[in-house]
Amino acid sequence: MASTLAHEQQDRRAERPAPTGQDQRQTSEEWPQPPRPYATHDVTNQPPPLSPYDASEDAALLEGLRREGAGWAERDVRRLGALAGSAEAQEWAEQANRHEPELRTHDRYGNRIDEVDFHPSWHHLMRTAVAEGLAGAPWADGRPGAHVARTAGGLVWGHTDAGHGCPTSMTYAAVPALRAQPDLAAVYEPLLTSRVYEPGLRAPAEKPGLLAGMGMTEKQGGSDVRTNTTAATPTAEPGVYTLRGHKWFTSAPMCDVFLVLAQAPGGLSCFLVPRVLPDGSRNAFRIQRLKDKLGNRSNASCEPEFDGTVAWLVGPEGRGVKTIIEMVNCTRLDCVMMSAALMRKTLVEAGHHTLHRRAFGARLADQPLMRNVLADLALESEAATTLTLRLAGAADRAVRGEDPGEAAFRRIATAVGKYWVTKRGPAFTAEALECLGGNGYVEESGMPRHYREAPLLSIWEGSGNVNALDVLRALGREPGAAEALFAELSLARGANARLDAAVTGLKNGLGEASPFGARRLVERMALTLQASLLVRHAPAAVADAFCATRLGGEGGHAFGTLPDSADVDTILGRALPGTV
């Protein structure tokens, strides 16, 4: 039958007269000529690669760096920003996540080694981060603003890979906790503050630089670390214990030393656990498995088992939480920093795509509704970056003992920022991904990696509930915390009516604070604090739009719901200059 139909069609075509003139054009439209070979493979209306770009090209970041006392570091931050946006560094990040860490429990001869192998790109990222002072270096830098400079560096280097930020963050945070035991600090602090990265397990004193990890949570308790069951038994040597137990979520097992919580005779205590003992023998650090995680995949996280593991007491027995809390404060700041870095990175990706993609007769970046989305994201990104650098400035002045008020502000504002900025991260990255449409949903765009990373920063170092309740704890036990927060807010008094009303409402609501409403209270604190910083330091277009939408009820629940009164051109001109 098919053959018969084909012959009939051929006969009918042969009977048609040859068309001429207008008839020829009509027939050509009816019977189009075949396209030239491979024309379907021509690429049009797709953006060029983003790299190379400058990750430090961010007005909010550079202004905050100078304002918080680290303007002297601007040249280094700019240099690191150019490297972060280079094609080479972006490829390191992609490769480190594609080739995930691999656990080797034994060597070829059957000896227990508990090592984790990493792709060379991981080591390139780590070597750069440590050399640029993103690990413990600020503690050895006497210049005011050293901790701000590190945070700014993290904001730009965070445009590469978030996973390797975990060991650098914990190394940074371990130093102040270790100072609770001066004899240990004298040995290990110079190595933790080194700018030399040397992978591999060796006796710590034989290495030019060390990395530190942390082991707090256990399977039965999670954030409720007081229920830990890991036992610490004193030995005949003062300050030396042996541990027996199982930790549930210990990141970066390739670090040289770990701060660990365990139950000593005097209660929950903090200990320093080396992977390799001073005599060069391996300490008992049995890695049961690596976690199969949603994100942060370039970094290894594990469950280690301790069995006769040698550990040194840090601080007094029974004061483990108090000893390690300074480490937690530092890593919470880094959670805020990394969330802000992810926001900025994905905003830059969205802006680049919409500048080079056309739809419905215009660039996406010129379409009114897309401009609303981009501007709303820009407001959120600037608020996160500005708050991050303010927290870093408070930390810098607090650790130097320069201002008790800054120490009190740091105590409450870091928990507030950790709760809110990390909560905004997942929704932000999802919206930025959507700006790329289907292109953003495929792995090779990089956006899915950023999206998977975003939830971690709200979970790490205490979930949202833990941080919200910690704010209530600070309000109840440390009267100076509330005073410091409102002293900060008062610096913007009279500049914006919506902000003034929000501050008044916040003061009135403190008397009704309760665990049930803790999230609502901390959210209001965070938005009011961000608004006050923008009113003082950002252009009026940015501050007014933020106050109108976040405090005044003129925005919606999704991004891209700015009111018609928003000065979108000015907002975008500041955050994404190419869009105006």
C-alpha positions, -999 to +999 in steps of 0.1 A: +000+000+000+028+025+009+045+018-024+012+025-044+006+058-026+041+069-033+037+063-070+004+081-071+019+112-055+048+111-079+023+110-109+003+139-096+034+161-092+044+152-127+011+164-141+014+199-126+025+227-150+058+244-142+049+276-122+063+310-131+063+344-114+040+348-085+030+311-089+067+302-085+069+321-052+038+305-038+050+271-048+083+277-032+066+285+001+045+254-002+075+233-011+104+249+008+139+240-003+158+218+022+180+237+046+217+238+042+235+209+060+237+212+098+218+245+100+199+232+130+232+233+149+237+270+146+236+286+180+216+319+183+201+338+212+223+322+238+245+342+262+283+339+259+302+325+288+302+347+319+339+341+327+361+359+329+345+385+351+354+404+383+336+389+414+346+420+434+327+444+411+301+450+437+296+485+451+279+473+483+309+450+491+336+476+484+318+504+503+313+481+532+350+470+532+361+506+535+334+516+560+342+487+584+379+496+586+396+474+560+400+497+530+437+488+531+428+454+518+408+466+487+436+459+463+439+423+475+401+418+474+400+431+439+428+408+428+411+378+444+378+388+428+394+388+393+408+353+401+375+340+414+357+351+382+384+336+359+377+307+337+404+287+355+389+291+390+354+285+378+366+253+362+383+243+395+349+247+412+331+226+386+357+199+386+359+197+424+321+191+425+320+167+396+348+145+411+337+140+446+359+129+475+365+092+479+371+074+512+399+049+516+396+030+548+426+007+542+457+007+522+466-021+497+481-041+525+451-040+548+464-013+571+437+010+584+444+045+571+410+064+570+420+088+543+399+108+518+412+114+483+403+147+465+405+159+429+434+182+422+410+211+417+400+209+453+436+214+463+439+244+439+409+260+456+422+252+491+457+264+484+444+297+471+419+302+500+446+296+527+472+317+509+447+346+507+441+345+544+406+330+544+415+304+571+432+314+604+454+342+592+434+372+606+442+360+642+479+367+635+473+400+617+475+430+640+459+454+616+424+467+625+399+453+600+418+421+594+386+400+601+366+423+578+392+418+550+389+381+554+351+383+552+353+404+521+377+379+506+352+351+514+324+371+497+343+372+464+361+338+466+327+323+474+319+328+437+339+296+431+330+266+453+312+267+487+324+232+498+360+241+505+348+271+526+339+245+553+375+236+564+388+272+560+359+284+581+364+258+609+402+266+609+394+302+614+369+295+641+391+271+660+417+296+670+397+316+697+384+284+712+418+269+714+430+299+733+411+286+763+441+262+767+472+284+764+497+256+763+480+240+733+474+274+716+511+281+719+519+250+698+490+250+673+479+286+668+510+295+647+502+266+624+465+273+622+471+309+613+497+300+586+490+308+549+505+276+537+483+247+526+498+212+528+474+183+523+481+149+537+483+134+572+516+139+591+526+148+626+512+184+630+544+199+642+561+187+610+537+206+587+540+243+577+503+248+582+473+230+597+435+228+591+410+223+619+376+206+620+349+202+646+329+172+659+299+182+680+267+164+669+258+128+676+231+106+661+208+107+692+209+144+698+219+166+669+220+202+681+212+190+716+249+184+723+244+180+760+230+146+753+263+135+737+274+100+748+310+100+736+330+093+768+363+109+777+385+090+802+414+107+819+448+091+816+477+092+840+491+122+820+475+155+830+452+169+804+453+138+782+422+117+778+410+088+756+377+090+738+352+064+729+321+072+709+306+079+675+300+113+659+272+118+635+282+147+612+319+157+612+329+177+581+363+178+565+378+146+580+411+153+561+418+182+586+448+178+609+431+185+642+395+186+655+377+203+684+354+176+698+328+176+726+327+145+749+315+136+784+344+138+809+339+130+846+332+167+853+306+169+825+306+179+788+340+191+779+360+203+748+390+183+735+416+187+707+419+155+687+448+152+663+446+128+633+483+120+637+500+119+671+532+137+678+552+105+674+539+101+639+515+073+646+478+075+634+453+084+661+421+062+662+398+082+639+377+055+622+357+069+593+326+048+590+313+064+559+311+097+540+277+114+539+258+114+506+246+150+508+223+173+490+250+199+483+284+208+496+295+178+476+331+188+469+337+187+507+337+154+526+315+150+556+318+118+577+308+097+607+340+091+627+342+065+655+366+070+684+380+040+702+409+048+725+414+080+706+439+104+722+426+138+730+438+169+749+414+189+772+407+224+761+394+246+789+380+233+822+361+200+825+323+206+823+327+238+803+327+224+768+299+244+754+312+276+768+347+268+754+335+260+719+308+287+716+333+312+703+340+288+675+303+286+668+300+324+667+327+326+641+313+298+619+278+314+621+293+346+607+307+325+579+272+310+572+259+346+567+289+354+545+285+323+523+248+329+519+255+365+508+282+352+484+257+327+469+231+354+464+256+377+447+270+349+425+235+338+413+224+374+408+254+380+386+246+348+366+210+359+362+219+394+351+244+381+326+219+357+311+191+383+308+215+408+292+222+384+263+189+366+259+161+380+238+124+372+241+093+388+227+113+414+207+136+427+235+164+417+258+151+399+289+169+425+310+147+452+293+114+435+299+096+454+327+087+423+348+122+408+346+136+442+357+113+440+387+126+406+395+163+415+391+159+447+411+141+429+440+169+403+440+195+432+440+179+447+471+181+414+489+217+408+479+228+443+489+211+439+523+228+406+529+262+419+519+259+450+540+248+431+571+276+406+566+303+432+566+287+450+596+288+418+615+325+413+605+333+448+617+317+441+650+336+408+653+369+426+645+364+452+671+351+428+697+380+403+695+404+432+698+386+443+730+382+478+716+344+483+723+322+463+748+292+476+729+304+460+697+309+427+716+273+429+728+260+438+693+280+410+678+265+385+702+228+392+692+232+404+657+252+374+645+225+351+656+198+373+640+218+375+607+225+338+607+188+330+611+175+354+584+201+357+557+206+319+554+168+315+554+165+338+524+192+320+504+172+291+490+143+312+478+168+337+463+188+311+444+157+295+431+144+328+417+178+336+402+179+301+386+144+308+372+158+339+354+177+314+332+147+293+326+154+258+314+190+267+309+193+272+346+179+238+354+206+218+338+238+210+357+263+225+333+249+260+340+262+257+376+229+270+390+217+237+404+249+234+424+243+268+440+207+259+447+216+227+464+242+245+485+219+272+498+199+251+524+231+239+542+239+274+555+206+275+574+212+241+589+250+243+597+258+257+632+222+255+644+190+254+623+166+282+622+149+272+655+183+270+673+193+305+662+159+320+669+159+306+704+195+317+709+184+353+702+157+349+730+184+335+753+206+366+746+177+389+753+169+372+786+204+366+800+224+395+785+206+428+790+234+446+770+224+427+739+191+444+734+206+478+743+234+473+717+209+463+690+187+494+696+217+516+698+226+505+663+191+510+651+189+545+666+217+557+643+192+558+614+164+575+635+144+601+616+157+591+581+128+569+571+093+569+585+087+532+579+120+523+596+111+545+626+077+527+629+093+493+626+118+501+654+090+513+677+070+482+669+101+460+676+106+476+710+070+472+720+071+435+709+101+426+731+079+423+762+058+396+745+087+375+732+081+338+736+096+306+721+065+301+700+069+334+683+107+335+682+110+332+645+086+361+639+105+383+663+139+375+649+127+381+614+115+416+624+148+422+640+167+412+609+147+432+585+148+463+607+186+460+611+191+455+574+169+485+566+187+507+591+220+499+575+207+506+540+191+539+551+225+550+565+248+537+538+230+528+505+216+552+479+180+564+486+165+544+458+178+512+474+169+521+510+135+534+501+125+504+481+137+480+508+118+498+535+087+500+515+086+463+506+102+447+536+088+470+563+059+489+547+039+460+532+042+473+496+059+442+483+045+407+478+057+373+491+077+364+460+106+382+445+097+406+416+068+423+434+083+458+438+058+486+436+056+510+407+072+537+428+105+517+430+134+534+412+144+502+394+169+519+370+190+532+399+188+499+418+199+479+388+225+505+378+242+500+411+240+461+413+242+452+376+255+482+357+250+465+323+213+463+327+207+501+324 
